[in-house]
C-alpha cells in the first residue's frame, strides 16, 4: 500500500547493546529489544570476549562500533539486514 508504514520503520535509536554467546541484543529508545545472531558478524564471532565488550554507540544511536576489530553494525542493518559475507 502506498504511504503505509511498516513495523520496521522507526525513529528509534539504540540505547544499549549486550552481546551474548549467540546474539547481538539492542535495546531501543521506543522500548523494543531486538536481537540478531552473533554469526551475522564474522568479525564479532571471531573476536575475543574483551574485543566484543569494547564498543560504543555511533551516529546518535544509529549504530554500534567495535574499534578493536573495526566493525560497525547499524540499527537499519539489524532491522533489515543479513549476515555480513566473510571475505574469500
Buried (B, 14 or more C-beta within 10 A) or exposed (E): EEEEEEEEEBEBBBEEBEBEEEBBBBBBEEEEEBEBEBEBBBBBBEBEEEBBEBBEBBEEBEBBBBEBBEBBBBBEBBBEEEEBEEEE
